[in-house]
Amino acid sequence: MTSEQTEAVAHRWHLEMVREGKLELADQILTPDVTIHGNQQVFQGTEAATQLAAGLKAAFPDIQIAHHETIVSGDSVAIRWTSDGTQQGDYFGVPPTGKQIHVEGIDVFHVRDGKIVEMWIEYDNLAVLQQMGAVPQAQPAGA
């Protein structure tokens, strides 16, 4: 695979499966044994990965994801991204709040034979929960 092909499959996870909700693409871009590490959880296999993508889309039906920087090295891809959306569904146990949420993160993808075999999703989930009002904002000392 070329570096462009490796990069393209990583972009498809965010932009097509999560943002557009095209869950039928799972078999095209994920290996059957894909492992996704995110939010202190591990999602194993295409069914779990598809449920994760569907859950994110359900929580934020208007989700927008922008890729700001991509680095490709061999079969690995790192993408620095931002996401904005309105929480209109359950988010890992937090009921809908109707609040606008902004998230910044970096994901690292490992690709094998043209498909994602492993993914590490890194973002500040505490900030997400604070924006939802599920966790109180920290107050500055002396406030």
PyMOL commands that set and color helices and strands:
alter all, ss='L'
color gray80, all
select helices_A, chain A and resi 3-19+23-29+45-59+125-132
alter helices_A, ss='H'
color red, helices_A
select strands_A, chain A and resi 30-38+41-44+64-73+76-86+100-112+115-123
alter strands_A, ss='S'
color yellow, strands_A
deselect
rebuild
show_as cartoon
